[in-house]
Amino acid sequence: MRARAERFGGLAAMANSAREMLNAAAIEAPDCHTPLPSPGAEKPAVRRMFFVFLAVFQSYATMQNMQFLLKKVMGIGQYGSRARAFTWAVTMLHVGKLISRLAHNVICICWRPLTRVYIAMWCVVLGSMVPAICILMAKSDWIGWVCISYMLIGMGIGVFEATFLAVITPLGKTTKSWAILGIPSGFFLIGVPGMLLMGVGLPAQAIYWYVVVCTLASMVIVYRSAPREEELEFDEGALQPAHGSSLIVSLKAWRGWLPWLVPHLIGKMFVNFGMENLFPVIGFTYNGAKVPLLGPDSDFFIAKDYFQAVMNLFVFFGDTFSRPLVYKITTHRYSSTLLILLAAMLCEVVGFFAMKLAVAWTAWLSLGLAFFGNGLVYAAGSKYIDRYVPPEHHLAAYSVWCFMGDISSVVGSKSQDLVRSWICGDVQSSFDCLAK
């Protein structure tokens, strides 16, 4: 009875989230979009943008959390050629982001940024449907499906993140601060209620279809609430922000915005490596049906799904609390921003060394620190770009910033087997560091 209550309680939470998104999408707005306030007027927060980021990054969280289940369902162990192929397949999530960050500004140059946002969201929809249909329903063990799915999601997020951040810039920093809170919230909904529900019997396909429905609903929110370029007024001869053709011009004018952005690029690379390495490493280190919480020889166990749910709870709190913290800190001095970036990088270092203890509960702290650092870097970067980078260079700044982070994400994801071997070392356990 208790398991059933937990299951239906979690289902209610996810259903409420989807219902809120649909309600937000249904809110009437004049002329089907949110009008921009006049220059100098206070810009009220368009909180519906929170649900857009939440929907898209739920797909990211699903890809991260479900890789452990997909590997098991497809009968792939931790070693051998298929294991290496699977690692490459899930790395396509980051390769897709890496390629699409800048390439879409060339390939999609004939489309406005808002059109690119829709294309990106359709990539997320298709990428979420592939494993649900081809692997979990059709029972195929072809690793190519994983590669296709993760590549589509990666490309979708790669195009969406930088482009949508630039698109909503005219709505003001309050809207943007609300919007980026959707990222950790998306990870929370999939990682905590989602994993708890799977622990009590929810089919994995339901998670994928939930993501599909939420993403489709968020497209309606974008249609109704995102600003149109034709609304914006510019000085004669000025480059329009978020316009695709301005990227090359912005890169040619790099001396005006790039040098002071370099510390943010370094910080982004640092935290992306930590996030994209530690998350899968923890999952594949504590890969038994149950996890000894106090060490390899401990007899205090927790089920793997519940262990993963608590892990995602630490991810949520770390990432969520750090983002608004940056917006509350006065950063008029450049040195203040540098201190925030250094603190974020220190979080990653401490997280890695804590993992070497090979004690399960410290993995929660490690990942919480890693994502706390990510939140600091993400908020500090977006705050700096909005305040100090000229509007006509916003798309280029966001694209380069995210692109550098994705380079590190690919390296971090691909080196997960190396870091896992470093952590496991001489660990002998029937529950940790298993070969399959």
DRENDO-1510 file (C-alpha; in Angstrom, 1 decimal, always signed):
<recs>
REC; n; res; u; v; w
REC; 1; MET; +0.0; +0.0; +0.0 .
REC; 2; ARG; +2.8; +2.4; +0.9 .
REC; 3; ALA; +4.6; +1.7; -2.5 .
REC; 4; ARG; +1.3; +2.3; -4.3 .
REC; 5; ALA; +0.8; +5.6; -2.4 .
REC; 6; GLU; +4.3; +6.7; -3.3 .
REC; 7; ARG; +3.7; +5.8; -6.9 .
REC; 8; PHE; +0.5; +7.7; -7.2 .
REC; 9; GLY; +1.8; +10.6; -5.2 .
REC; 10; GLY; +4.8; +11.0; -7.6 .
REC; 11; LEU; +2.5; +10.6; -10.6 .
REC; 12; ALA; +0.4; +13.4; -9.2 .
REC; 13; ALA; +3.5; +15.6; -8.9 .
REC; 14; MET; +4.6; +15.0; -12.5 .
REC; 15; ALA; +1.0; +15.4; -13.7 .
REC; 16; ASN; +0.7; +18.7; -11.9 .
REC; 17; SER; +3.9; +19.9; -13.6 .
REC; 18; ALA; +2.6; +19.0; -17.0 .
REC; 19; ARG; -0.8; +20.6; -16.2 .
REC; 20; GLU; +0.9; +23.8; -15.1 .
REC; 21; MET; +2.8; +24.0; -18.3 .
REC; 22; LEU; -0.4; +23.5; -20.3 .
REC; 23; ASN; -2.2; +26.1; -18.3 .
REC; 24; ALA; +0.7; +28.5; -18.8 .
REC; 25; ALA; +0.6; +27.8; -22.5 .
REC; 26; ALA; -3.2; +28.5; -22.6 .
REC; 27; ILE; -2.9; +32.0; -21.0 .
REC; 28; GLU; -4.2; +34.5; -23.5 .
REC; 29; ALA; -1.8; +37.2; -24.6 .
REC; 30; PRO; -2.6; +40.0; -27.0 .
REC; 31; ASP; -1.4; +39.4; -30.6 .
REC; 32; CYS; -0.2; +35.9; -29.5 .
REC; 33; HIS; +3.0; +37.1; -27.9 .
REC; 34; THR; +4.2; +39.2; -24.9 .
REC; 35; PRO; +4.7; +42.8; -25.9 .
REC; 36; LEU; +8.0; +44.4; -25.0 .
REC; 37; PRO; +7.9; +47.3; -22.5 .
REC; 38; SER; +9.1; +50.7; -23.7 .
REC; 39; PRO; +12.7; +51.6; -23.2 .
REC; 40; GLY; +13.4; +52.7; -19.6 .
REC; 41; ALA; +10.2; +51.1; -18.3 .
REC; 42; GLU; +10.5; +48.4; -15.6 .
REC; 43; LYS; +10.2; +45.0; -17.2 .
REC; 44; PRO; +7.9; +42.6; -15.4 .
REC; 45; ALA; +9.0; +39.0; -15.2 .
REC; 46; VAL; +7.5; +36.7; -17.9 .
REC; 47; ARG; +7.6; +33.6; -15.6 .
REC; 48; ARG; +6.2; +31.3; -18.2 .
REC; 49; MET; +9.7; +31.1; -19.7 .
REC; 50; PHE; +10.6; +29.0; -16.7 .
REC; 51; PHE; +8.5; +26.1; -18.1 .
REC; 52; VAL; +10.2; +26.3; -21.5 .
REC; 53; PHE; +13.7; +25.7; -20.0 .
REC; 54; LEU; +12.2; +23.1; -17.6 .
REC; 55; ALA; +10.7; +21.1; -20.5 .
REC; 56; VAL; +13.8; +21.1; -22.7 .
REC; 57; PHE; +16.2; +20.3; -19.8 .
REC; 58; GLN; +14.0; +17.5; -18.6 .
REC; 59; SER; +15.1; +15.7; -21.8 .
REC; 60; TYR; +18.7; +16.3; -20.8 .
REC; 61; ALA; +18.1; +14.9; -17.4 .
REC; 62; THR; +16.3; +11.9; -18.9 .
REC; 63; MET; +19.3; +11.2; -21.1 .
REC; 64; GLN; +21.6; +11.4; -18.1 .
REC; 65; ASN; +19.6; +9.3; -15.8 .
REC; 66; MET; +18.3; +6.7; -18.3 .
REC; 67; GLN; +21.7; +5.7; -19.6 .
REC; 68; PHE; +22.2; +3.3; -16.7 .
REC; 69; LEU; +18.9; +1.6; -17.5 .
REC; 70; LEU; +19.4; +1.5; -21.2 .
REC; 71; LYS; +22.8; -0.1; -20.7 .
REC; 72; LYS; +21.2; -2.8; -18.6 .
REC; 73; VAL; +18.2; -3.4; -20.8 .
REC; 74; MET; +20.5; -3.7; -23.9 .
REC; 75; GLY; +22.7; -6.3; -22.0 .
REC; 76; ILE; +25.9; -4.2; -22.1 .
REC; 77; GLY; +28.6; -4.6; -19.4 .
REC; 78; GLN; +31.3; -2.2; -18.1 .
REC; 79; TYR; +34.0; -3.7; -20.3 .
REC; 80; GLY; +34.5; -4.8; -23.9 .
REC; 81; SER; +33.8; -3.4; -27.3 .
REC; 82; ARG; +30.1; -2.9; -26.8 .
REC; 83; ALA; +30.7; -1.1; -23.6 .
REC; 84; ARG; +33.2; +1.3; -25.3 .
REC; 85; ALA; +30.7; +1.8; -28.2 .
REC; 86; PHE; +27.9; +2.6; -25.7 .
REC; 87; THR; +30.2; +5.2; -24.0 .
REC; 88; TRP; +30.7; +6.8; -27.4 .
REC; 89; ALA; +27.0; +6.7; -28.1 .
REC; 90; VAL; +26.0; +8.6; -24.9 .
REC; 91; THR; +28.9; +11.0; -25.6 .
REC; 92; MET; +27.0; +12.0; -28.7 .
REC; 93; LEU; +24.8; +14.1; -26.4 .
REC; 94; HIS; +27.8; +16.4; -25.9 .
REC; 95; VAL; +29.1; +16.1; -29.4 .
REC; 96; GLY; +25.7; +17.1; -30.7 .
REC; 97; LYS; +25.8; +20.2; -28.5 .
REC; 98; LEU; +29.3; +21.0; -29.5 .
REC; 99; ILE; +28.7; +20.9; -33.2 .
REC; 100; SER; +25.4; +22.7; -33.1 .
REC; 101; ARG; +26.5; +25.6; -30.9 .
REC; 102; LEU; +28.2; +27.5; -33.8 .
REC; 103; ALA; +27.3; +25.4; -36.8 .
REC; 104; HIS; +23.6; +26.3; -36.6 .
REC; 105; ASN; +24.5; +29.9; -37.2 .
REC; 106; VAL; +25.9; +28.9; -40.6 .
REC; 107; ILE; +23.5; +26.1; -41.6 .
REC; 108; CYS; +20.4; +27.9; -40.3 .
REC; 109; ILE; +21.5; +31.4; -41.3 .
REC; 110; CYS; +18.4; +31.9; -43.4 .
REC; 111; TRP; +16.1; +31.3; -40.4 .
REC; 112; ARG; +15.4; +33.7; -37.6 .
REC; 113; PRO; +16.5; +32.7; -34.0 .
REC; 114; LEU; +12.9; +32.1; -32.9 .
REC; 115; THR; +12.5; +29.6; -35.8 .
REC; 116; ARG; +15.7; +27.9; -34.7 .
REC; 117; VAL; +14.2; +27.5; -31.2 .
REC; 118; TYR; +11.3; +25.6; -32.7 .
REC; 119; ILE; +13.6; +23.4; -34.7 .
REC; 120; ALA; +15.7; +22.6; -31.6 .
REC; 121; MET; +12.6; +21.7; -29.6 .
REC; 122; TRP; +11.5; +19.3; -32.3 .
REC; 123; CYS; +14.9; +17.6; -32.2 .
REC; 124; VAL; +14.3; +17.2; -28.4 .
REC; 125; VAL; +10.8; +15.6; -29.1 .
REC; 126; LEU; +12.2; +13.2; -31.7 .
REC; 127; GLY; +15.3; +12.3; -29.6 .
REC; 128; SER; +13.0; +11.4; -26.7 .
REC; 129; MET; +10.8; +9.2; -28.8 .
REC; 130; VAL; +13.6; +7.1; -30.2 .
REC; 131; PRO; +14.6; +5.1; -27.1 .
REC; 132; ALA; +11.0; +4.8; -25.9 .
REC; 133; ILE; +9.9; +3.2; -29.2 .
REC; 134; CYS; +13.0; +1.5; -30.6 .
REC; 135; ILE; +14.7; +0.2; -27.4 .
REC; 136; LEU; +12.1; -0.1; -24.7 .
REC; 137; MET; +9.1; -1.0; -26.8 .
REC; 138; ALA; +10.7; -2.8; -29.8 .
REC; 139; LYS; +13.4; -4.4; -27.6 .
REC; 140; SER; +16.2; -3.6; -30.0 .
REC; 141; ASP; +19.8; -3.8; -28.7 .
REC; 142; TRP; +21.3; -1.8; -31.6 .
REC; 143; ILE; +23.6; +0.8; -30.1 .
REC; 144; GLY; +22.9; +3.1; -33.1 .
REC; 145; TRP; +19.5; +4.0; -31.5 .
REC; 146; VAL; +21.3; +5.4; -28.5 .
REC; 147; CYS; +23.6; +7.3; -30.8 .
REC; 148; ILE; +20.7; +8.8; -32.8 .
REC; 149; SER; +18.7; +9.7; -29.7 .
REC; 150; TYR; +21.6; +11.3; -27.8 .
REC; 151; MET; +22.8; +13.2; -30.9 .
REC; 152; LEU; +19.3; +14.6; -31.5 .
REC; 153; ILE; +18.9; +15.7; -27.9 .
REC; 154; GLY; +22.4; +17.2; -27.9 .
REC; 155; MET; +21.8; +19.1; -31.1 .
REC; 156; GLY; +18.5; +20.4; -29.8 .
REC; 157; ILE; +19.9; +21.6; -26.6 .
REC; 158; GLY; +23.0; +23.1; -28.3 .
REC; 159; VAL; +20.8; +25.2; -30.6 .
REC; 160; PHE; +18.1; +26.0; -28.0 .
REC; 161; GLU; +20.2; +27.1; -25.0 .
REC; 162; ALA; +22.3; +30.0; -26.5 .
REC; 163; THR; +19.6; +31.0; -29.0 .
REC; 164; PHE; +16.7; +31.2; -26.5 .
REC; 165; LEU; +18.8; +33.0; -23.9 .
REC; 166; ALA; +19.5; +35.6; -26.6 .
REC; 167; VAL; +15.9; +35.7; -27.7 .
REC; 168; ILE; +14.5; +36.4; -24.3 .
REC; 169; THR; +17.1; +39.0; -23.4 .
REC; 170; PRO; +14.8; +41.9; -24.3 .
REC; 171; LEU; +12.3; +40.7; -21.6 .
REC; 172; GLY; +14.8; +41.7; -18.9 .
REC; 173; LYS; +17.1; +40.0; -16.4 .
REC; 174; THR; +14.2; +39.1; -14.1 .
REC; 175; THR; +12.7; +36.9; -16.8 .
REC; 176; LYS; +16.0; +35.4; -17.6 .
REC; 177; SER; +16.7; +34.6; -13.9 .
REC; 178; TRP; +13.3; +32.9; -13.7 .
REC; 179; ALA; +13.9; +31.0; -17.0 .
REC; 180; ILE; +17.3; +29.5; -16.1 .
REC; 181; LEU; +15.8; +28.1; -12.8 .
REC; 182; GLY; +13.9; +25.8; -15.1 .
REC; 183; ILE; +17.2; +23.9; -15.8 .
REC; 184; PRO; +17.7; +22.5; -12.2 .
REC; 185; SER; +14.0; +22.1; -11.9 .
REC; 186; GLY; +13.9; +19.9; -15.0 .
REC; 187; PHE; +16.7; +17.8; -13.5 .
REC; 188; PHE; +14.8; +17.6; -10.2 .
REC; 189; LEU; +11.5; +16.4; -11.7 .
REC; 190; ILE; +13.1; +13.6; -13.7 .
REC; 191; GLY; +15.8; +12.7; -11.2 .
REC; 192; VAL; +13.7; +12.6; -8.0 .
REC; 193; PRO; +10.0; +11.9; -8.6 .
REC; 194; GLY; +10.8; +10.2; -11.8 .
REC; 195; MET; +13.4; +7.8; -10.3 .
REC; 196; LEU; +11.2; +7.2; -7.2 .
REC; 197; LEU; +8.3; +6.2; -9.5 .
REC; 198; MET; +10.5; +3.9; -11.5 .
REC; 199; GLY; +11.6; +2.3; -8.2 .
REC; 200; VAL; +8.0; +1.4; -7.4 .
REC; 201; GLY; +7.2; +0.1; -10.9 .
REC; 202; LEU; +6.6; +3.0; -13.3 .
REC; 203; PRO; +7.6; +1.9; -16.9 .
REC; 204; ALA; +10.6; +3.8; -18.2 .
REC; 205; GLN; +8.6; +4.6; -21.4 .
REC; 206; ALA; +6.3; +6.9; -19.3 .
REC; 207; ILE; +9.3; +9.2; -18.5 .
REC; 208; TYR; +10.1; +9.6; -22.2 .
REC; 209; TRP; +6.5; +10.3; -23.2 .
REC; 210; TYR; +6.1; +12.8; -20.3 .
REC; 211; VAL; +9.1; +14.7; -21.7 .
REC; 212; VAL; +7.6; +14.7; -25.2 .
REC; 213; VAL; +4.2; +16.1; -23.9 .
REC; 214; CYS; +5.9; +18.8; -21.9 .
REC; 215; THR; +8.1; +19.9; -24.8 .
REC; 216; LEU; +5.2; +20.2; -27.1 .
REC; 217; ALA; +3.3; +22.3; -24.5 .
REC; 218; SER; +6.3; +24.5; -24.1 .
REC; 219; MET; +6.3; +25.3; -27.8 .
REC; 220; VAL; +2.9; +26.9; -27.3 .
REC; 221; ILE; +4.4; +29.0; -24.5 .
REC; 222; VAL; +7.2; +30.2; -26.8 .
REC; 223; TYR; +4.7; +31.0; -29.5 .
REC; 224; ARG; +2.6; +33.1; -27.2 .
REC; 225; SER; +5.2; +34.7; -25.0 .
REC; 226; ALA; +8.6; +35.1; -26.8 .
REC; 227; PRO; +9.4; +38.5; -28.2 .
REC; 228; ARG; +9.5; +39.0; -32.0 .
REC; 229; GLU; +12.4; +40.8; -33.6 .
REC; 230; GLU; +10.2; +43.1; -35.5 .
REC; 231; GLU; +9.1; +44.6; -32.2 .
REC; 232; LEU; +12.6; +45.8; -31.3 .
REC; 233; GLU; +13.8; +49.3; -32.2 .
REC; 234; PHE; +17.5; +49.8; -33.1 .
REC; 235; ASP; +19.6; +52.8; -34.0 .
REC; 236; GLU; +20.3; +53.0; -37.7 .
REC; 237; GLY; +23.2; +50.9; -38.7 .
REC; 238; ALA; +23.3; +48.9; -35.4 .
REC; 239; LEU; +23.4; +45.1; -35.5 .
REC; 240; GLN; +20.2; +43.4; -34.3 .
REC; 241; PRO; +20.7; +41.2; -31.3 .
REC; 242; ALA; +20.1; +37.5; -31.8 .
REC; 243; HIS; +20.1; +37.8; -35.5 .
REC; 244; GLY; +21.8; +34.8; -37.1 .
REC; 245; SER; +23.8; +36.8; -39.7 .
REC; 246; SER; +25.4; +38.9; -37.0 .
REC; 247; LEU; +27.5; +36.0; -35.6 .
REC; 248; ILE; +30.4; +36.4; -38.2 .
REC; 249; VAL; +30.4; +40.1; -37.7 .
REC; 250; SER; +30.5; +39.7; -33.9 .
REC; 251; LEU; +33.4; +37.3; -34.2 .
REC; 252; LYS; +35.3; +39.8; -36.3 .
REC; 253; ALA; +34.6; +42.4; -33.6 .
REC; 254; TRP; +35.9; +40.1; -30.9 .
REC; 255; ARG; +38.2; +42.7; -29.3 .
REC; 256; GLY; +35.1; +44.5; -28.1 .
REC; 257; TRP; +33.6; +41.7; -26.0 .
REC; 258; LEU; +35.7; +38.5; -26.0 .
REC; 259; PRO; +38.8; +39.3; -23.9 .
REC; 260; TRP; +36.9; +40.0; -20.7 .
REC; 261; LEU; +34.8; +36.9; -21.3 .
REC; 262; VAL; +37.8; +34.5; -21.1 .
REC; 263; PRO; +37.6; +33.8; -17.4 .
REC; 264; HIS; +34.0; +32.8; -17.9 .
REC; 265; LEU; +35.0; +30.5; -20.7 .
REC; 266; ILE; +37.6; +28.8; -18.5 .
REC; 267; GLY; +35.1; +28.5; -15.6 .
REC; 268; LYS; +32.5; +27.0; -18.0 .
REC; 269; MET; +35.0; +24.4; -19.2 .
REC; 270; PHE; +36.0; +23.5; -15.7 .
REC; 271; VAL; +32.5; +22.9; -14.3 .
REC; 272; ASN; +31.2; +21.2; -17.5 .
REC; 273; PHE; +34.0; +18.6; -17.2 .
REC; 274; GLY; +33.0; +18.0; -13.5 .
REC; 275; MET; +29.3; +17.7; -14.2 .
REC; 276; GLU; +29.4; +15.5; -17.3 .
REC; 277; ASN; +32.1; +13.2; -15.8 .
REC; 278; LEU; +30.9; +12.8; -12.2 .
REC; 279; PHE; +27.3; +12.1; -13.0 .
REC; 280; PRO; +27.8; +9.0; -15.1 .
REC; 281; VAL; +30.9; +7.9; -13.1 .
REC; 282; ILE; +28.8; +7.7; -9.9 .
REC; 283; GLY; +26.1; +5.8; -11.7 .
REC; 284; PHE; +28.5; +3.2; -13.1 .
REC; 285; THR; +30.5; +3.0; -9.8 .
REC; 286; TYR; +27.6; +2.2; -7.6 .
REC; 287; ASN; +26.0; -0.1; -10.2 .
REC; 288; GLY; +24.5; -2.9; -8.1 .
REC; 289; ALA; +20.9; -3.5; -7.4 .
REC; 290; LYS; +21.5; -1.9; -4.0 .
REC; 291; VAL; +24.2; +0.5; -2.7 .
REC; 292; PRO; +26.2; +0.1; +0.5 .
REC; 293; LEU; +25.8; +3.6; +1.8 .
REC; 294; LEU; +28.6; +3.8; +4.3 .
REC; 295; GLY; +31.4; +2.1; +2.3 .
REC; 296; PRO; +32.1; -1.0; +0.2 .
REC; 297; ASP; +32.0; -3.3; +3.4 .
REC; 298; SER; +28.9; -1.6; +4.9 .
REC; 299; ASP; +25.8; -3.6; +5.6 .
REC; 300; PHE; +23.6; -0.5; +5.4 .
REC; 301; PHE; +22.0; -0.6; +2.0 .
REC; 302; ILE; +19.7; +1.6; -0.1 .
REC; 303; ALA; +18.1; +0.6; -3.4 .
REC; 304; LYS; +19.8; +1.9; -6.5 .
REC; 305; ASP; +16.8; +3.8; -7.7 .
REC; 306; TYR; +16.4; +5.5; -4.4 .
REC; 307; PHE; +20.1; +6.2; -4.2 .
REC; 308; GLN; +19.9; +7.9; -7.6 .
REC; 309; ALA; +16.8; +9.9; -6.5 .
REC; 310; VAL; +18.7; +11.3; -3.5 .
REC; 311; MET; +21.7; +12.0; -5.8 .
REC; 312; ASN; +19.4; +14.1; -8.1 .
REC; 313; LEU; +18.0; +15.9; -5.0 .
REC; 314; PHE; +21.6; +17.1; -4.2 .
REC; 315; VAL; +22.0; +18.1; -7.9 .
REC; 316; PHE; +18.8; +20.1; -7.7 .
REC; 317; PHE; +19.6; +21.9; -4.4 .
REC; 318; GLY; +23.2; +22.6; -5.5 .
REC; 319; ASP; +22.2; +24.0; -8.9 .
REC; 320; THR; +19.1; +25.9; -7.8 .
REC; 321; PHE; +20.5; +27.7; -4.7 .
REC; 322; SER; +23.7; +28.9; -6.5 .
REC; 323; ARG; +21.9; +30.5; -9.5 .
REC; 324; PRO; +19.9; +33.2; -7.7 .
REC; 325; LEU; +22.8; +33.7; -5.2 .
REC; 326; VAL; +24.9; +35.2; -8.0 .
REC; 327; TYR; +22.1; +37.6; -9.0 .
REC; 328; LYS; +21.9; +38.8; -5.4 .
REC; 329; ILE; +25.6; +39.4; -5.1 .
REC; 330; THR; +26.8; +42.9; -6.2 .
REC; 331; THR; +29.4; +42.3; -9.0 .
REC; 332; HIS; +30.2; +45.8; -10.2 .
REC; 333; ARG; +33.8; +45.0; -9.7 .
REC; 334; TYR; +35.4; +42.5; -12.1 .
REC; 335; SER; +37.3; +41.0; -9.2 .
REC; 336; SER; +34.0; +40.0; -7.6 .
REC; 337; THR; +33.1; +38.0; -10.6 .
REC; 338; LEU; +36.5; +36.3; -10.7 .
REC; 339; LEU; +36.1; +35.2; -7.0 .
REC; 340; ILE; +32.7; +33.6; -7.9 .
REC; 341; LEU; +34.4; +31.7; -10.8 .
REC; 342; LEU; +37.3; +30.6; -8.5 .
REC; 343; ALA; +34.8; +29.4; -5.9 .
REC; 344; ALA; +33.0; +27.4; -8.5 .
REC; 345; MET; +36.1; +25.7; -9.8 .
REC; 346; LEU; +37.1; +24.8; -6.2 .
REC; 347; CYS; +33.8; +23.1; -5.8 .
REC; 348; GLU; +34.7; +20.8; -8.7 .
REC; 349; VAL; +38.1; +20.0; -7.3 .
REC; 350; VAL; +36.7; +19.1; -3.8 .
REC; 351; GLY; +34.0; +17.0; -5.5 .
REC; 352; PHE; +36.5; +14.9; -7.4 .
REC; 353; PHE; +38.7; +14.2; -4.4 .
REC; 354; ALA; +35.7; +13.3; -2.2 .
REC; 355; MET; +34.7; +10.6; -4.8 .
REC; 356; LYS; +38.1; +8.9; -4.3 .
REC; 357; LEU; +36.9; +7.9; -0.8 .
REC; 358; ALA; +34.6; +5.4; -2.6 .
REC; 359; VAL; +32.0; +5.9; +0.1 .
REC; 360; ALA; +28.5; +6.1; -1.4 .
REC; 361; TRP; +27.1; +9.0; +0.6 .
REC; 362; THR; +30.0; +11.2; -0.2 .
REC; 363; ALA; +29.0; +10.8; -3.9 .
REC; 364; TRP; +25.9; +12.8; -3.1 .
REC; 365; LEU; +28.0; +15.7; -1.7 .
REC; 366; SER; +30.4; +15.4; -4.6 .
REC; 367; LEU; +27.7; +15.8; -7.2 .
REC; 368; GLY; +26.0; +18.6; -5.2 .
REC; 369; LEU; +29.2; +20.5; -5.1 .
REC; 370; ALA; +29.8; +20.0; -8.8 .
REC; 371; PHE; +26.4; +21.3; -9.7 .
REC; 372; PHE; +26.6; +24.2; -7.1 .
REC; 373; GLY; +29.7; +25.3; -9.0 .
REC; 374; ASN; +27.9; +24.9; -12.3 .
REC; 375; GLY; +25.1; +27.1; -11.1 .
REC; 376; LEU; +27.6; +29.8; -10.0 .
REC; 377; VAL; +29.3; +29.8; -13.4 .
REC; 378; TYR; +26.1; +29.7; -15.4 .
REC; 379; ALA; +24.5; +32.6; -13.5 .
REC; 380; ALA; +27.7; +34.7; -13.4 .
REC; 381; GLY; +28.2; +34.2; -17.2 .
REC; 382; SER; +24.7; +35.1; -18.2 .
REC; 383; LYS; +24.7; +38.1; -15.8 .
REC; 384; TYR; +28.0; +39.3; -17.2 .
REC; 385; ILE; +27.0; +38.9; -20.9 .
REC; 386; ASP; +23.7; +40.7; -20.3 .
REC; 387; ARG; +25.3; +43.6; -18.5 .
REC; 388; TYR; +28.6; +44.2; -20.3 .
REC; 389; VAL; +28.5; +42.6; -23.7 .
REC; 390; PRO; +26.8; +44.9; -26.3 .
REC; 391; PRO; +23.4; +43.5; -27.3 .
REC; 392; GLU; +24.4; +42.9; -30.9 .
REC; 393; HIS; +27.0; +40.5; -29.8 .
REC; 394; HIS; +24.8; +38.5; -27.3 .
REC; 395; LEU; +24.2; +35.5; -29.6 .
REC; 396; ALA; +27.9; +35.2; -30.4 .
REC; 397; ALA; +28.9; +35.5; -26.7 .
REC; 398; TYR; +26.4; +32.9; -25.6 .
REC; 399; SER; +27.3; +30.6; -28.4 .
REC; 400; VAL; +31.1; +30.8; -27.7 .
REC; 401; TRP; +30.5; +30.5; -24.0 .
REC; 402; CYS; +28.4; +27.4; -24.4 .
REC; 403; PHE; +30.7; +26.0; -27.1 .
REC; 404; MET; +33.7; +26.0; -24.9 .
REC; 405; GLY; +31.8; +24.3; -22.2 .
REC; 406; ASP; +30.7; +21.6; -24.6 .
REC; 407; ILE; +34.3; +20.9; -25.6 .
REC; 408; SER; +34.9; +20.1; -21.9 .
REC; 409; SER; +31.7; +18.1; -21.7 .
REC; 410; VAL; +32.8; +15.8; -24.5 .
REC; 411; VAL; +36.2; +15.2; -22.8 .
REC; 412; GLY; +34.5; +14.7; -19.4 .
REC; 413; SER; +32.0; +12.2; -20.8 .
REC; 414; LYS; +34.5; +10.2; -22.8 .
REC; 415; SER; +36.9; +10.0; -19.8 .
REC; 416; GLN; +34.3; +8.5; -17.5 .
REC; 417; ASP; +35.8; +5.0; -17.7 .
REC; 418; LEU; +39.3; +6.4; -16.7 .
REC; 419; VAL; +37.9; +8.2; -13.7 .
REC; 420; ARG; +35.8; +5.2; -12.7 .
REC; 421; SER; +39.0; +3.0; -12.7 .
REC; 422; TRP; +40.7; +5.7; -10.6 .
REC; 423; ILE; +37.9; +5.7; -8.0 .
REC; 424; CYS; +37.4; +1.9; -7.9 .
REC; 425; GLY; +41.1; +1.1; -7.7 .
REC; 426; ASP; +41.4; -1.9; -5.3 .
REC; 427; VAL; +37.7; -1.8; -4.2 .
REC; 428; GLN; +36.4; -5.4; -3.8 .
REC; 429; SER; +32.7; -5.4; -3.3 .
REC; 430; SER; +29.6; -7.4; -4.4 .
REC; 431; PHE; +27.7; -4.1; -4.9 .
REC; 432; ASP; +30.2; -1.4; -6.0 .
REC; 433; CYS; +32.4; -1.2; -9.1 .
REC; 434; LEU; +30.8; -4.3; -10.7 .
REC; 435; ALA; +32.0; -5.4; -14.1 .
REC; 436; LYS; +28.4; -5.5; -15.4 .
</recs>
